[in-house]
């Protein structure tokens, strides 16, 4: 309800209340008052009153039209309070937000009436041709982008098409007005969009393909150039390394096929019997504590990639099971080339021991301060051990990157979902543990620990294989280090990177996987 109509409704109600309390000395007859009250309470009269108020031209004037300048003055006055007052610092951060600044600019422009109405067409012949074209018309646009400025759009995949999900208000794309939510991106810079499959495919064993000879076999991690997607189930593609064009399953078909297969059958164990009983469906609300459970059920088919020129990554991330050698490989890289590689200091809430100094092995902070930073999302990952908090702070990554070095991180695989954005732009290497016998020969450890390493490595491989760009089996530490060192030559060759949103850390992620159980038993002597 508008302000005017609200006032109108209040005024009519006040008149009705006064009619009820009208004293007999007024001289009005009761029958006349009842008739008047019935007219005013009728729905027709109330609707006419509302229509009258809506037809009135009530103009709202802006209080002022220089809010942008006013906020700049406020920020200037508060600059001396930021370091002393947390609330002042939070207010300054809110006032500096691009969305809030855009809101103020829009308000001031409307208040100053600095806008133009679209030119009206005088006849039908002046209509744009786009109004007569079908909805799926192909448009070619040119976007002028400043260095370091984000586009301000997010994407989603619908039946194999890259679709704009939303355009952020006030962003560069929003200001230019050439892309809108729902648009399908066909080509970028005149080049087709390439896909990297997250599964192996052999048309000879596919019973759904219309012609096995026309199928294109590929392996997980290959880069495929999609030539034709007219068929919703079968795309035409070719491998960028050469070869003929063939049929591959579309995103839609492969999702249906993989969703049909029960997850219980997709494991390393053996299913006994031929009849599987029905199992009740389990519905879960998403919880961060159950993140690994939801990762296990995530379907990964194709990944959108684009070819990038050589550049140095900002972070190198090592992922692997405990005891597989992540820390040894990390320390070797740093010792061999300390000017190129660096690492972060973990933060902890425990008290330093007598022989420990702050800033050497750990950065010691109070539990209250660490809990506040965790709540403010200032940690990449965190956990609790023996009643004390431990974590990797994002600002410490920035500190290493500012020195011009690549920051090496050894983190839990659950953090890969956070890293797999253009803010970090990771290159993921899965360093797999060898077989149990080989692992037993390499390490002196309890048999149960060796099996645990092998099983944990296999679990990480199954749950997070779609994040890996390279796999190295750590059956020999020296050879594994040579392969890792060769893979970290980021600037030597072009790279196929996932199409992501924003770039900041650009990590090189390495997953150090456990080997098979027999190899692990051989590496570790109980």
VENCORFEN-V43307 format. One record per residue. SS is DSSP state (helix for helix, strand for strand, loop for the rest). OMEGA is omega in degrees with one decimal (* if undefined). Layout:
SS;OMEGA / SS;OMEGA
This chain:
loop;178.5 / loop;179.9 / helix;-178.6 / helix;-179.0 / helix;177.2 / helix;177.5 / helix;179.6 / helix;178.9 / helix;178.1 / helix;179.9 / helix;179.7 / helix;178.7 / helix;178.4 / helix;177.0 / helix;179.1 / helix;178.1 / helix;178.5 / helix;177.6 / helix;179.5 / helix;-176.8 / loop;-177.7 / loop;-177.5 / loop;179.2 / helix;-178.9 / helix;179.9 / helix;177.7 / loop;-179.7 / loop;179.3 / loop;-179.5 / helix;-178.4 / helix;177.6 / helix;179.1 / helix;177.9 / helix;178.9 / helix;179.9 / helix;179.2 / helix;179.1 / helix;178.3 / helix;-176.8 / helix;179.9 / helix;-178.8 / loop;180.0 / helix;-178.3 / helix;-179.4 / helix;178.8 / helix;177.7 / helix;177.7 / helix;178.5 / helix;178.2 / helix;178.7 / helix;178.6 / helix;-179.2 / helix;179.6 / helix;179.7 / helix;177.9 / loop;-178.7 / loop;179.4 / loop;-177.5 / loop;176.4 / loop;-179.3 / loop;177.8 / loop;178.7 / loop;176.7 / loop;-175.5 / loop;-179.4 / loop;-177.4 / helix;179.2 / helix;178.4 / helix;179.7 / helix;178.6 / helix;176.5 / helix;177.3 / helix;178.3 / helix;178.6 / helix;178.4 / helix;179.6 / helix;-176.2 / helix;-176.4 / loop;-179.0 / loop;-177.6 / loop;-174.0 / loop;-176.0 / loop;-176.2 / loop;-173.4 / loop;-179.5 / helix;-179.9 / helix;177.0 / helix;178.2 / helix;178.8 / helix;178.4 / helix;177.9 / helix;179.3 / helix;178.5 / helix;-178.4 / helix;-179.3 / loop;-179.0 / loop;-179.9 / helix;-179.9 / helix;179.6 / helix;177.5 / helix;178.3 / helix;177.6 / helix;178.8 / helix;179.5 / helix;179.1 / helix;178.9 / helix;-178.2 / helix;178.9 / helix;177.7 / helix;179.8 / helix;178.1 / loop;-178.6 / loop;179.3 / loop;177.4 / loop;-177.7 / loop;175.4 / loop;178.4 / loop;-179.1 / loop;-179.7 / loop;179.9 / loop;-177.8 / loop;178.3 / loop;-175.7 / helix;-177.0 / helix;-179.3 / helix;178.7 / loop;179.4 / loop;-179.0 / helix;-178.4 / helix;179.5 / helix;-179.2 / helix;-176.4 / loop;177.9 / loop;-173.8 / loop;-176.6 / loop;179.0 / loop;178.0 / loop;178.0 / loop;174.7 / loop;-176.9 / loop;177.0 / loop;-177.0 / loop;176.4 / loop;-174.2 / loop;175.8 / loop;179.7 / loop;178.2 / loop;-179.3 / loop;179.4 / loop;178.9 / loop;-179.2 / loop;177.2 / strand;172.3 / strand;-173.6 / strand;171.0 / strand;180.0 / strand;177.8 / strand;178.7 / loop;176.9 / loop;180.0 / strand;176.2 / strand;-172.3 / strand;175.7 / strand;-178.3 / strand;179.8 / strand;175.2 / strand;-177.3 / loop;-178.5 / loop;179.1 / loop;179.9 / loop;-178.6 / helix;178.0 / helix;180.0 / helix;-179.7 / helix;-179.4 / helix;173.5 / loop;-178.7 / loop;177.0 / loop;-177.8 / loop;177.8 / loop;-178.9 / loop;177.3 / loop;179.4 / strand;179.9 / strand;179.9 / loop;-179.3 / strand;176.5 / strand;-178.9 / loop;177.6 / loop;-178.8 / strand;177.7 / strand;177.7 / loop;-175.5 / strand;-179.3 / strand;173.3 / strand;-178.1 / strand;177.6 / loop;179.0 / loop;175.5 / loop;-177.5 / strand;176.0 / loop;-177.6 / helix;-179.0 / helix;-179.4 / helix;-179.6 / loop;-179.2 / loop;-177.9 / loop;-176.0 / loop;-177.3 / loop;179.2 / loop;-176.7 / helix;-179.6 / helix;-179.3 / helix;-177.9 / strand;179.0 / loop;177.3 / loop;176.8 / strand;179.0 / loop;178.5 / loop;-179.7 / loop;175.4 / loop;176.3 / strand;-175.9 / strand;175.1 / strand;-178.6 / strand;-176.6 / strand;-175.5 / strand;-180.0 / loop;-178.9 / loop;177.5 / loop;-178.1 / loop;-177.5 / loop;-175.0 / strand;178.4 / strand;172.6 / strand;-175.4 / strand;174.6 / strand;178.2 / strand;-177.2 / loop;178.2 / loop;178.2 / loop;179.8 / loop;-174.9 / loop;174.1 / loop;-178.4 / strand;-178.6 / strand;173.9 / strand;178.3 / strand;179.3 / loop;177.1 / helix;-178.0 / helix;-177.7 / helix;-176.6 / helix;175.9 / helix;177.7 / helix;-177.6 / helix;-178.8 / helix;178.0 / helix;-179.5 / helix;-178.6 / loop;-179.8 / loop;-177.7 / helix;-179.6 / helix;-178.7 / helix;-174.1 / loop;-179.0 / loop;-178.4 / loop;-179.4 / loop;-179.0 / loop;179.4 / loop;180.0 / loop;-179.5 / loop;-177.7 / loop;-177.6 / loop;179.8 / loop;-178.6 / loop;179.7 / loop;-179.4 / loop;-179.1 / loop;178.0 / loop;179.6 / loop;179.7 / loop;-177.9 / loop;169.4 / loop;-176.4 / loop;175.1 / loop;179.8 / helix;178.4 / helix;178.5 / helix;-174.8 / helix;-179.0 / helix;178.7 / helix;179.1 / helix;176.0 / helix;-177.5 / helix;-177.5 / loop;-178.4 / loop;179.3 / loop;177.5 / loop;-176.3 / loop;179.3 / strand;177.9 / strand;179.6 / strand;-179.0 / strand;176.2 / strand;-178.7 / strand;-178.3 / strand;175.3 / loop;-179.8 / loop;175.7 / loop;-179.5 / loop;177.9 / loop;179.6 / loop;179.8 / strand;175.3 / strand;-172.6 / strand;178.8 / strand;-179.6 / strand;177.5 / strand;178.7 / loop;-179.7 / loop;179.2 / loop;-177.6 / loop;176.0 / loop;-180.0 / helix;-175.5 / helix;179.4 / helix;179.2 / helix;179.2 / helix;-178.3 / helix;178.2 / helix;179.9 / helix;-178.0 / helix;-179.6 / helix;-178.1 / helix;-177.1 / loop;-177.7 / loop;179.0 / loop;-179.1 / loop;-176.4 / strand;174.6 / strand;-179.8 / strand;-178.4 / loop;172.4 / loop;177.7 / strand;176.2 / strand;179.7 / strand;178.6 / loop;-179.9 / loop;-179.7 / loop;179.9 / loop;176.2 / loop;-175.1 / loop;-177.0 / loop;-178.3 / loop;176.5 / loop;-179.5 / strand;179.2 / loop;177.9 / loop;178.0 / loop;179.8 / strand;168.1 / strand;-174.0 / strand;177.3 / loop;178.2 / loop;179.7 / helix;179.4 / helix;179.6 / helix;-179.1 / helix;177.9 / helix;177.8 / helix;178.5 / helix;177.2 / helix;178.3 / helix;179.2 / loop;177.1 / loop;176.9 / loop;179.9 / strand;174.7 / strand;175.2 / strand;179.4 / strand;178.3 / strand;-178.7 / strand;179.8 / strand;177.2 / loop;176.5 / loop;-179.6 / strand;179.5 / strand;175.1 / strand;179.4 / strand;176.8 / strand;-175.9 / strand;-177.2 / helix;-179.9 / helix;178.5 / helix;174.5 / helix;178.1 / helix;-177.8 / helix;179.0 / helix;-177.5 / helix;-179.4 / helix;177.7 / loop;179.7 / loop;-179.8 / loop;173.4 / strand;-177.3 / strand;179.6 / strand;-180.0 / strand;169.4 / strand;-170.4 / loop;176.6 / loop;-177.3 / helix;178.7 / helix;-179.6 / helix;179.3 / helix;178.7 / helix;176.7 / helix;-176.7 / helix;-174.7 / loop;173.3 / loop;-179.2 / loop;174.4 / loop;179.2 / loop;178.8 / loop;-170.4 / loop;163.8 / strand;-169.5 / strand;176.8 / strand;178.4 / strand;177.8 / strand;-171.9 / strand;173.5 / strand;-179.8 / loop;176.9 / loop;-172.7 / helix;179.5 / helix;178.8 / helix;179.4 / helix;177.8 / helix;179.0 / helix;-177.9 / helix;-173.7 / strand;172.1 / loop;-177.1 / loop;178.6 / loop;-176.4 / helix;-179.9 / helix;178.0 / helix;178.1 / helix;177.8 / helix;178.5 / helix;177.9 / helix;179.6 / helix;-178.4 / helix;-179.7 / helix;177.8 / helix;178.1 / helix;178.7 / helix;179.0 / helix;178.6 / helix;-178.5 / helix;-173.4 / helix;-171.0 / helix;-176.6 / helix;-177.7 / helix;176.0 / helix;-171.5 / loop;173.7 / loop;-177.8 / strand;178.8 / strand;177.8 / strand;177.2 / strand;-176.5 / strand;174.8 / loop;175.0 / loop;-172.0 / helix;-179.2 / helix;179.8 / helix;178.2 / helix;179.5 / helix;177.4 / helix;178.0 / helix;179.2 / helix;179.2 / helix;177.8 / helix;-178.9 / helix;-178.9 / loop;173.7 / loop;-170.8 / loop;-170.3 / loop;-173.4 / loop;-173.8 / loop;175.1 / loop;-175.7 / strand;174.7 / strand;-174.7 / strand;177.5 / strand;176.7 / loop;-173.7 / loop;-168.4 / loop;-177.3 / loop;-177.1 / loop;174.1 / loop;-174.8 / loop;-179.9 / loop;-174.4 / strand;172.0 / strand;-170.0 / strand;-178.8 / strand;176.0 / strand;179.4 / strand;-172.5 / loop;175.6 / loop;178.2 / loop;174.5 / loop;-171.3 / helix;-178.4 / helix;178.7 / helix;179.3 / helix;178.3 / helix;179.6 / helix;-178.8 / helix;-177.9 / strand;177.5 / loop;-176.3 / loop;*
